[in-house]
Amino acid sequence: MLLLNSEEIRRVFTMEDAINSNEEAFVKQSKRQTEVPVRINFDVGDKGITSYMPALIKDAPVTGIKIVSTYHDNPKKGLPSVTATTLLVDPETGMVNAIMDGTELTRLRTGAVSGLATKYLANGDAKKGALFGTGGQAYRQLEAMLTVRKLDEVKIYDTSGEKIAAFIDGASAMAAKLGAKLVAAATPSEAVDGADVITTVTSSANPVFDGKALKKGVHINAVGVFMPHKRELDEYTVTHADKIYVDNMEAVMSEAGEFLIPMAEGKFSEKSITGELGDLVLGNIEGRTSKEELTVMKTVGFATLDVVIAWNVLKKALAEGVGRTF
């Protein structure tokens, strides 16, 4: 059995690797080469949520599971609010053959979902970005955005000015290496003003910006929440989007408040969703056809992404002799 920590994962797997891995995962999902139940969520009192996310990749074949928890008070204890562990099972013996830092894998694959969507949907000449949220996943979201588009500037917004400053301090070197300057935004409106690409990665129960403030042609990645009663995007944004894409229709229709809340009020229909990101990658559905279109990608996550990236990380780690065997 191989044990891989976060540093070892980063040593063998880049953001570009993660985006390629996600592209592979989305294709497998769209071609029905997987078995993926909707995640099981447990409310653990008032402390947080623990979720179990299994998947089978039929053509490998490989199976695995991610156990992920979202505990909003963890930062007060010096811990990430989202933590996870990923396990893979040897297809020959049925025994667990790898245990990995699922927190790092989650950050990688979730950032790479936004990166893949931005690659396919954002205007090619995008120059301005906006990032809402500065938590554990924000760094990878920023890295993914900058990996697929040559942005000059990214505005960072959070409800805490101290968190914005700390995030910019920690991420500026990476951003500069990829050609972008990070700027603190004092308000949500300031953050989205002129933005060509927006990523939201917060735990907010309520919309984080006013959709009426968006410029034409913007692409939005809505990442942060996956509960029916929470939404990062307001009704105006989802009802005025020209095209809406999701990572997994079944999961989104069970978990995404961005759509479920206005649907309950009779203001949105599932028919307004263009389709899944995997079908866009395969060319089965249409992507952006105009520089003026407002495009949205909503991800709640599904286990195919976790198992495929874990499998690809395992192969690279074994090839490079990285990790501890026990």
Backbone hydrogen bonds, N-H to C=O, Kabsch-Sander energy under -0.5 kcal/mol:
donor,donor_aa,acceptor,acceptor_aa,energy
2,L,97,N,-2.1
3,L,324,R,-3.0
4,L,99,I,-2.2
9,I,5,N,-2.0
10,R,6,S,-2.4
11,R,7,E,-1.7
12,V,8,E,-1.3
13,F,9,I,-1.6
18,A,14,T,-2.1
19,I,15,M,-2.5
20,N,16,E,-2.2
21,S,17,D,-2.5
22,N,18,A,-2.5
23,E,19,I,-2.1
24,E,20,N,-2.0
25,A,21,S,-2.3
26,F,22,N,-3.0
27,V,23,E,-1.9
28,K,24,E,-2.2
29,Q,25,A,-2.4
30,S,26,F,-2.6
31,K,27,V,-2.1
32,R,29,Q,-1.3
33,Q,28,K,-2.8
35,E,56,L,-2.0
40,I,52,Y,-2.1
41,N,39,R,-0.6
42,F,50,T,-2.5
44,V,42,F,-0.7
44,V,48,G,-2.8
45,G,43,D,-1.4
47,K,44,V,-1.9
48,G,44,V,-0.8
49,I,70,T,-1.9
50,T,42,F,-2.3
51,S,68,V,-3.7
52,Y,40,I,-2.0
53,M,66,K,-2.6
55,A,64,G,-2.0
56,L,35,E,-2.0
57,I,62,V,-3.2
58,K,33,Q,-2.2
58,K,56,L,-0.7
59,D,33,Q,-0.6
60,A,57,I,-0.8
62,V,57,I,-1.9
63,T,89,V,-0.7
64,G,55,A,-1.9
65,I,87,L,-2.1
66,K,53,M,-1.9
67,I,85,T,-2.7
68,V,51,S,-2.3
68,V,66,K,-0.6
69,S,83,T,-3.0
70,T,49,I,-2.8
71,Y,69,S,-0.6
71,Y,81,S,-2.9
72,H,70,T,-0.5
74,N,71,Y,-1.7
76,K,73,D,-1.1
77,K,73,D,-0.5
77,K,74,N,-2.2
78,G,75,P,-1.4
79,L,74,N,-2.2
83,T,69,S,-2.2
83,T,81,S,-0.5
85,T,67,I,-1.9
86,T,100,M,-2.0
87,L,65,I,-2.7
88,L,98,A,-2.0
89,V,63,T,-2.5
90,D,95,M,-3.4
94,G,90,D,-2.9
97,N,88,L,-1.9
98,A,88,L,-1.1
99,I,2,L,-2.6
100,M,86,T,-2.8
101,D,4,L,-1.6
102,G,84,A,-0.9
102,G,100,M,-1.3
103,T,84,A,-1.4
105,L,101,D,-1.8
106,T,102,G,-2.8
107,R,103,T,-2.1
108,L,104,E,-2.5
109,R,105,L,-3.0
110,T,106,T,-2.5
111,G,107,R,-2.2
112,A,108,L,-2.3
113,V,109,R,-1.3
114,S,110,T,-1.5
115,G,111,G,-2.3
116,L,112,A,-2.8
117,A,113,V,-2.5
118,T,114,S,-2.8
119,K,115,G,-2.4
120,Y,116,L,-1.8
121,L,117,A,-2.3
122,A,118,T,-1.8
126,A,123,N,-1.7
129,G,153,E,-2.7
130,A,197,V,-1.8
131,L,155,K,-2.8
132,F,199,T,-2.7
133,G,131,L,-0.6
133,G,157,Y,-2.9
138,A,135,G,-1.3
139,Y,135,G,-0.6
141,Q,137,Q,-1.8
142,L,138,A,-2.6
143,E,139,Y,-2.5
144,A,140,R,-2.4
145,M,141,Q,-2.1
146,L,142,L,-2.2
147,T,143,E,-1.5
148,V,144,A,-1.3
149,R,145,M,-1.2
151,L,149,R,-1.8
152,D,127,K,-2.2
153,E,127,K,-1.6
154,V,181,K,-2.5
155,K,129,G,-2.6
156,I,183,V,-3.0
157,Y,131,L,-2.6
161,G,159,T,-0.5
164,I,160,S,-1.8
165,A,161,G,-2.3
166,A,162,E,-2.4
167,F,163,K,-2.5
168,I,164,I,-2.7
169,D,165,A,-2.2
170,G,166,A,-1.9
171,A,167,F,-2.2
172,S,168,I,-1.8
175,A,171,A,-2.5
176,A,172,S,-3.0
177,K,173,A,-2.1
178,L,174,M,-1.2
179,G,176,A,-1.6
180,A,175,A,-2.9
181,K,152,D,-2.3
183,V,154,V,-2.3
185,A,156,I,-2.8
191,A,187,T,-1.8
192,V,188,P,-2.1
193,D,189,S,-1.2
195,A,192,V,-2.1
196,D,128,K,-2.7
197,V,128,K,-1.6
198,I,219,H,-2.6
199,T,130,A,-2.4
200,T,221,N,-2.7
201,V,132,F,-3.0
201,V,199,T,-0.5
208,V,232,E,-2.6
209,F,232,E,-0.5
211,G,209,F,-0.6
213,A,210,D,-2.2
214,L,211,G,-1.4
217,G,292,E,-1.5
218,V,215,K,-1.1
219,H,196,D,-2.2
220,I,295,T,-2.4
221,N,198,I,-3.1
222,A,220,I,-0.6
222,A,297,M,-2.9
223,V,200,T,-2.5
223,V,221,N,-0.7
224,G,200,T,-1.2
230,K,227,M,-1.9
231,R,205,A,-0.7
238,V,234,D,-1.7
239,T,235,E,-2.2
240,H,236,Y,-1.4
241,A,237,T,-0.8
242,D,294,L,-2.0
243,K,294,L,-1.6
245,Y,296,V,-3.0
246,V,275,G,-1.9
247,D,298,K,-1.6
252,V,248,N,-2.8
253,M,249,M,-2.6
254,S,250,E,-0.5
254,S,251,A,-1.0
255,E,251,A,-1.6
256,A,252,V,-2.6
257,G,227,M,-1.0
257,G,230,K,-0.7
257,G,255,E,-0.9
259,F,256,A,-1.3
260,L,256,A,-2.6
261,I,257,G,-2.0
263,M,259,F,-2.0
264,A,260,L,-2.0
265,E,261,I,-0.9
266,G,263,M,-1.6
267,K,262,P,-3.2
268,F,262,P,-0.7
272,S,269,S,-2.2
273,I,270,E,-1.7
274,T,244,I,-2.0
274,T,272,S,-0.5
275,G,244,I,-1.2
277,L,246,V,-2.5
280,L,276,E,-1.4
281,V,277,L,-2.4
282,L,278,G,-2.0
283,G,279,D,-0.5
283,G,280,L,-0.9
284,N,279,D,-2.4
285,I,279,D,-1.1
293,E,290,S,-1.1
295,T,218,V,-1.9
295,T,293,E,-0.6
296,V,243,K,-2.1
297,M,220,I,-2.6
298,K,245,Y,-2.7
299,T,222,A,-2.2
299,T,297,M,-0.5
305,L,302,F,-1.3
306,D,302,F,-0.7
307,V,303,A,-2.7
308,V,304,T,-2.6
309,I,305,L,-2.0
310,A,306,D,-2.2
311,W,307,V,-2.4
312,N,308,V,-2.4
313,V,309,I,-2.6
314,L,310,A,-2.6
315,K,311,W,-2.1
316,K,312,N,-1.9
317,A,313,V,-2.8
318,L,314,L,-2.6
319,A,315,K,-2.0
320,E,316,K,-2.0
321,G,317,A,-0.6
321,G,318,L,-0.6
322,V,317,A,-2.7
324,R,3,L,-2.2
326,F,1,M,-2.5
